[in-house]
Amino acid sequence: MKFTVEEFRAWKHKCVTLLGMSGVGKTHLSALLRRSDWFHYSGDYRIGTRYLDEPILDLIKSHAMRDPFLRDLLRRDWITIRNVIKINDLGPVLSFIGKLGNPEQGGLPLDEFNRRQALYREAEIAAMLDLPEFVRKAQEIYNYAHLVNDVGGSLCELDEPRVIDMLARHSLILYIRVPEVDEIKLIERAQADPKPLYYRPDFLQTAVKDYLELRQLDYVAQIDPNDFTRWVFPRLFHSRVPRYEAIARPHGYTVSSQDVAQVRDEADFLALVESAIARTA
């Protein structure tokens, strides 16, 4: 959606999609807005509780079945396993995605890693296409006036035009750009605590090839999972920037992560959006 400042102010039931890398402040803004009559729609939470719930449980059960004691309990239906995901703690989703590399270091073989990557992509597409229904639910069931769509950093990697078209029709897309001066900080923060990530298949294929050559390794099974994740993150970050911009330029608005860090309440957020609209106009 495109607006004038006056049209945005008059929009009775606002819906804003926050776009950008993990760590730029999307969930921080969403948590602030939740205090002020905004429904927080977390894409990753929807993925974990709806679209990857069964695969996550299957993974947990497959590990539990390796233990004779737990295997007996599961087969007799004496215990149940439940997937507990919180908006601010998406651990089960990250554990399912996993990291590529040596199984003895907690890594996944390439075929299994690619299988989970494909499942995550389909789940993220489905979660985003649910947005219009959750806009309705937020108003009619939960009685929220507005909705903030907190999307994963990998949205720009999906290569699924219908997702972007739907988001542009039903929400104001706000891209949170990281200024060059802060890029190093964000990258270093991600490298200090390497988390599982989604990669486009062609990006991953090239990155694995380059990493193996750089580290003089012969097989994916020799990869240190954390080392690869740290090494690939700067490359992933810089590959995503033009993809975010390609979404925001025709469909949305852009703000700085530095400005987002100054937001303290709903009024600050609305002023930030209005300033982005005014700049574009």
C-alpha positions in Angstrom: 0.0 0.0 0.0 1.1 3.6 -0.7 -0.1 6.5 1.3 0.0 10.2 1.9 0.7 11.2 5.5 -3.0 12.2 5.8 -4.2 8.9 4.4 -2.0 6.9 6.8 -3.3 8.9 9.8 -6.9 8.3 8.7 -6.3 4.5 8.1 -8.7 3.1 10.8 -7.2 -0.4 11.0 -3.5 -0.1 10.3 -1.4 -3.1 9.2 2.4 -2.6 9.0 4.8 -5.3 7.8 8.3 -4.9 9.3 11.0 -6.0 6.8 14.7 -6.4 7.5 17.5 -8.6 8.8 17.3 -10.3 12.1 18.6 -7.9 14.8 17.4 -4.6 13.2 14.6 -4.1 15.8 11.5 -5.7 14.2 10.5 -7.7 17.3 11.5 -4.8 19.6 9.0 -2.6 17.7 6.3 -5.2 17.7 6.6 -5.7 21.5 6.3 -1.9 22.0 3.2 -1.8 19.8 1.6 -4.7 21.5 1.1 -2.5 24.5 -0.9 0.0 22.4 -3.7 -2.0 20.8 -1.6 -3.6 18.0 -1.9 -7.4 17.4 1.6 -8.9 17.0 1.7 -11.3 14.1 5.0 -13.2 14.3 5.8 -15.1 11.1 8.2 -17.4 12.8 5.8 -18.1 15.6 3.1 -19.0 13.1 5.6 -21.2 11.3 6.6 -23.1 14.4 3.1 -23.5 15.9 1.2 -24.3 12.7 3.3 -25.3 9.7 6.4 -26.9 11.2 4.8 -28.2 14.4 4.5 -31.8 13.2 8.0 -31.9 11.6 9.5 -30.5 14.8 7.7 -33.0 17.0 8.8 -35.8 14.6 12.4 -34.8 15.0 12.2 -34.7 18.8 10.5 -38.1 18.8 13.0 -39.6 16.5 15.8 -38.6 18.9 13.8 -39.8 21.9 13.2 -43.2 20.3 17.0 -43.8 20.4 16.8 -44.0 24.2 15.3 -47.4 25.3 13.6 -46.0 28.3 11.9 -43.2 26.4 11.1 -45.4 23.4 9.1 -47.8 25.6 7.2 -44.9 27.1 6.4 -43.4 23.7 5.3 -46.6 22.2 2.9 -47.3 25.1 1.5 -43.8 24.9 2.5 -43.2 28.5 4.1 -39.8 27.7 3.4 -37.1 25.2 5.8 -34.5 23.7 4.7 -31.0 23.1 6.3 -28.3 21.1 6.5 -25.0 23.2 7.3 -21.9 21.2 7.2 -18.3 22.4 7.2 -15.2 20.3 10.5 -14.1 22.0 11.9 -17.7 22.1 11.8 -19.6 18.8 14.2 -22.2 19.9 12.3 -25.3 18.5 12.2 -23.6 15.0 15.9 -22.8 15.0 16.7 -26.3 16.3 14.7 -27.8 13.4 16.4 -25.7 10.8 19.8 -26.7 12.2 23.3 -26.0 10.8 25.1 -27.6 8.0 28.2 -29.7 8.7 29.9 -32.4 10.8 27.2 -34.5 12.6 29.7 -35.1 15.4 29.7 -31.3 16.0 25.9 -31.0 15.8 25.7 -30.4 12.1 23.4 -31.9 9.4 24.3 -33.7 6.2 23.6 -31.7 3.1 20.6 -33.7 1.9 18.9 -33.4 5.3 19.8 -29.8 5.6 18.3 -29.0 2.2 15.1 -31.0 3.1 14.6 -28.9 6.2 15.4 -25.7 4.3 12.7 -26.5 1.7 10.2 -27.2 4.5 11.0 -23.9 6.2 10.5 -22.0 2.9 7.1 -23.5 2.3 6.1 -22.8 5.9 7.2 -19.2 5.6 5.2 -18.7 2.4 2.1 -20.2 4.0 2.5 -18.1 7.2 2.7 -14.9 5.1 -0.3 -15.8 3.0 -2.2 -16.2 6.3 -1.8 -12.5 7.0 -5.2 -11.3 5.6 -7.0 -13.8 7.8 -5.1 -12.7 10.9 -6.0 -9.1 10.1 -9.6 -10.2 10.3 -9.1 -12.2 13.5 -7.2 -9.4 15.2 -10.2 -7.2 14.8 -13.2 -9.5 15.1 -11.9 -12.0 17.6 -9.2 -10.3 19.7 -10.6 -6.8 19.3 -7.3 -5.2 18.3 -7.4 -2.0 16.2 -4.2 -2.6 14.3 -1.7 -5.3 13.4 2.1 -5.4 13.1 3.5 -8.2 10.9 6.9 -9.2 12.3 8.4 -11.2 9.4 11.6 -13.3 9.3 14.8 -11.9 7.9 14.6 -14.5 5.1 11.4 -13.1 3.5 13.4 -11.6 0.8 14.9 -15.0 -0.1 11.6 -16.7 -0.9 11.4 -15.7 -4.5 7.7 -16.0 -4.3 6.1 -12.9 -6.0 2.6 -13.7 -4.7 3.8 -13.2 -1.1 5.1 -9.8 -1.9 2.0 -8.8 -3.9 -0.2 -9.9 -1.0 1.8 -8.0 1.6 1.8 -4.9 -0.6 -2.0 -5.1 -1.0 -2.8 -5.7 2.7 -0.1 -3.8 4.6 2.3 -0.9 4.6 5.7 -2.4 4.1 8.4 -0.7 6.3 12.0 -1.7 5.5 14.4 -1.2 8.3 17.7 -0.5 6.7 21.1 -0.9 8.5 23.4 2.1 7.9 26.9 1.2 6.9 28.3 2.5 10.2 26.2 -0.2 12.0 26.7 -3.1 9.6 29.8 -4.3 11.4 28.1 -4.3 14.7 25.2 -6.3 13.5 27.5 -8.8 11.7 29.7 -9.2 14.8 26.6 -9.7 17.0 25.4 -12.5 14.7 28.8 -14.1 14.6 29.2 -14.0 18.3 26.1 -16.3 18.7 25.7 -18.1 15.3 22.1 -19.2 14.8 20.5 -21.4 12.1 19.6 -19.6 9.0 17.6 -20.0 5.8 19.6 -19.8 2.5 18.4 -19.7 -1.1 19.5 -23.0 -2.7 21.8 -21.3 -5.3 23.3 -19.1 -2.6 24.0 -22.1 -0.4 25.5 -24.1 -3.2 28.0 -21.4 -4.1 28.8 -20.6 -0.4 29.5 -24.3 0.4 31.7 -24.7 -2.6 33.7 -21.5 -1.7 34.0 -22.5 2.0 35.3 -26.0 1.2 37.9 -24.5 -1.1 38.9 -21.8 1.4 39.2 -24.3 4.3 40.7 -27.0 2.1 38.1 -29.5 2.9 36.8 -32.4 0.7 33.3 -33.0 2.2 30.4 -31.2 3.8 30.7 -33.6 6.7 34.0 -32.0 7.5 32.5 -28.6 8.0 32.5 -27.0 11.4 28.8 -25.9 11.7 29.4 -22.8 13.8 32.5 -21.8 11.7 30.5 -22.0 8.5 27.6 -20.1 9.9 29.9 -17.3 11.1 31.8 -17.2 7.8 28.7 -17.1 5.6 26.8 -14.5 7.6 28.5 -11.3 6.1 28.0 -12.8 2.6 24.4 -13.5 3.4 23.8 -10.0 4.8 25.2 -8.2 1.8 23.3 -10.5 -0.6 20.0 -9.7 1.1 20.3 -5.9 1.1 19.5 -5.4 -2.6 16.7 -7.9 -2.2 15.1 -5.9 0.6 15.5 -2.7 -1.4 13.9 -4.3 -4.5 10.8 -5.0 -2.3 10.7 -1.6 -0.5 11.4 0.6 -3.5 8.1 -0.1 -5.4 6.0 -1.4 -2.5 7.0 0.3 0.7 9.0 2.8 2.7 12.5 2.8 4.3 13.7 3.8 7.7 17.0 3.5 9.5 17.7 1.0 12.3 19.2 3.9 14.1 15.8 5.7 14.0 14.1 2.5 15.1 16.3 2.3 18.2 14.9 5.7 19.3 11.3 4.6 19.2 9.8 4.3 22.7 6.1 4.1 22.2 3.3 4.0 19.6 3.5 7.8 19.0 7.2 7.5 18.2 6.5 4.7 15.8 3.7 6.5 14.0 5.8 9.6 13.6 8.6 7.4 12.2 6.3 5.9 9.6 4.9 9.3 8.7 8.4 10.7 8.2 9.2 7.8 5.8 6.0 8.5 3.9 6.8 12.2 3.7 10.3 11.6 2.4 9.0 9.3 -0.3 6.4 11.8 -1.4 
